[in-house]
Amino acid sequence: MISPREIINEAAIRVNLCPRKQALDGGKLESGFKLLQGIIAKYNNDNLLAWTQDYVRVPNGQFIHIHDEEVTVEDPSMVDVPLKDCAKINAVYVESDSKLLHGKLEYVAPADFDRYGSNARVYTVTQKAESEWVIEIKPYVARMYNYKLKIHYNRGLQFDLDDELYIPDNYVELLIVAVAHKLALQYPRLDDAQMTRLENEVRVLVDNVRTPKAADRIIQRDDYFTYGHTMTQAELESGSWL
């Protein structure tokens, strides 16, 4: 548990902007806070912040309207999904009520969505405003009435300077070093060699949080829409289920 103020102060100390026992002046503190907000937003969009990733199950439908809980939206043609702080849609699955059968829909860009037929298992996403999204799927999948949609998304992080952030230790160090690097660029105090070491440290810490996610492969059955499918010995041996 750590506050944004503590992250910024530690970052400033590491790049010689203030002594450890002295408070950072207001202008630099405000700059550091804006830099931290931008860093967290970027890392969240890049799927680097594992603790912001979540999912929600919603009724099946051709159009899914996701919006902030404080906004009232009434559109009978859409499935209405009030969802707090949705920052990014990552994936959409079609899942049976029993949760035993599921299939991943493939994302296509909005401009390409009409190229696919009504039976295609694809989806597209259009962001209408901050924390407001419309997901569209094809009619065939939308008519699978015994299925729900499972939507994976990233939660946005809203915080003030003295809020407590409950984040893993390796992410704390990443945020401190990333803010330090940005502050060092804005308020030069380091020589070229020190800047190079700082840039390399940011790169290593980003790789450290990215690599476990990339290497984490869930062992599971393949995506099937057909009832009664069982895994054959050939499928097991071929690794097609990974």
N, C-alpha and C positions, 0 to 999 in steps of 0.2 A: 504494500500500500504506500503510495507516494503522491504528493500534490504536484500540479504543474509548476507552481512556484519553486519547489525543491528541485525539479528537473532543470529548470532554467538557471537557477542559481549555481547548481553544480556544473552545468555546461559553461557558464560564464567564467567560473573559477578556472576551469581547465584550459581556457584560451586567454587567460591573463586579463580579463575585463574587470575583475575586482578581487581583493584578498578574501580568503575563506571566512574571516570573522567580520567582514563588512558587507552590508546589504547592497544589492545591485541597484543603481539609480533607476528612477521611474521610466525614463525614456528607453533605456536598454531592456528593462524588464518587460515593457509593453511590446517592444520589437521581438523579444524572445517568445512571448506568448503567441504572437501572430505566426511566428515561424513554426512553433510547436503545433499549432492548429493546422497549418498547411502540411506539415510532415505527416501527421496522423491521418489527415484526409487522403493524402497520396498513398501511404502505405495500406490504408484500408481499401482503396480502389484497386490496388495491386494484389489484394488478397494475402497480405503479409501478416495481418493481425488476426490470429486464429481465434482470439477470444470474442471477436465481434460477429463471428459467423453463426447463423441460426437458420431455422426453417419453420415453415408454417404449412399446415394442411388446410386446403380450402375446397369448397364444392367445385365440381367440374363445370366448365362452361367455355364458350368460344372467346369471350372477352373477360379478363380479370382486371378489375380496377383496384390498385393498391394506393392508399393515400394515408396521410397522417391522421391519427385518431381524433384530432381536434377539428378536422374538416368534415362537414356534413355533405355527403354526395348521394343523390338519388338518381339512378339511371337503371331502369328495369332491364335494359339490354345487357347489362354487365353484372358479373359477380362482384359484390361490394366487399372489399377487404380493408377495414381500418387496421393500420399497422404502424406502430410507433417507430420513428427514426429509421426507416428503410433507406439505406444509402446506395445499394447496388443489388441487382438481381443476378445471381450466379448460375442457377440451373433450375429446370422444371422437370418433374417426373410425373407420370401417371401411375397411380397406385390403387390397387383394389382395396375395398373396405377392410378386408382381412389383413392387409399389408403384406400378404405372401407373394403377390404377383405385382410386378412393377416394371416400368420401362422409361428410359430417359428420352425426353424430346430433344432434338438437336436444334441449337440456336441458329437462326438466319437473320441477316440484317433486314430492317423494315423495307428497304428498297427491293430486296430479293424475295420477299415473302410471297408475293403474288405469282412468282414463277412456279411454285409448287402446287400440286393438285390438292383437292379437298381431302384426300386420304393420307396425305403425307404426315409423318409424325415429327413435325417441326413446330417451333414457336418463335415469336419475335417480341421484342420489348421496345416500347417508346416511352421516354421520360417526358412527362408533361410539365413538371415543375419540381422543385426540391421536395423530396419525399413523396412524389406522386408518379405512378407508373401505370401503363396499360400493357398487359400481356395478351397477345392474341395467339390462339391455336387454330388448327384446321377443324372443319365441321365434323369429320369422322371421329376424331378423338374426343371432341366436345360432347358427342352423343353417347359416349361410353358411361351410361348413367350409374353403373355400380362402381365407378372409380372416382377417386378424388385426385386433386393436383397437390403435389408436394413441392413447395417453392423454397429453394435455398437462397438466402440473401445475407448481406452484411448490414449490421446495425451501424448507424452513424453515431459518433461520439460527441455529445454536447457537454462541455465542462467549463467551469470558471477557474480562476487562478488558484484558489485555495481548496478546490474540491479534492477529495481523495480518490485516486485512480487505483482500482484493484486489478493489477496486471502482473504477469509473470516477470521474474527477475531479469531474464535475458532480454525482454522487451524494454525494461527500464533502462538498461545500459545502452541499448540501441537508440532510444529516444534521447538520452543525454548526449551521446556522441554525435548524433545527427543534428541536434540543436547547436552543439558546440561548433560543428563544421559551418553551419549557416551563419552563426554569430561571427566566426572568424573571417568569413568572407565579407560581412557587412562592416565589421570593426576590426581591421587588420592589426594584429599584434604578434603574429607568428611569422617566422621566416619560411622560406620555400620548403626546406626539409621537414619542418614541423607540419606544414600544411599537407605535404604529401603523406606523411605518416597518419594524419587525421583522416584524410580521404580514404586511405587503405583500410583504416580501422572501421569506418562506416561500411565499406564494401564487405569486409569480413563478417561483420555483425548481421548485415542483411542476408548474406549467404547462409549464416548459421540458423536464422529463423526460417529461411526459405527451404533449405535442404531437407529437414525432417518432413515437411509437408509434401515435398515432391517425391520423397522416398516411401511415403506411407501409402501402401496399396492395400485396400480392403479385399480380402479373399471372399468372394461371393459368387453366386450363380449369375449367369449372364442375364440380360434384360429380356424377359419373355412376356408376351401378351396372351399366349395360348394356354388355356386351362389344361391341367393334367400332364404337362411336360415334365419329364424326369431326366436327370443327367445320365448319359450313357457312359460306359467305360472308356470309349474312344474320346469323348469330350473331356473326361477327367484327365486322361493321359496326355491329351494334346495341349492342355492348359487354356482352352477356349473360355473357361469360366473365370479367368483372372481379369 
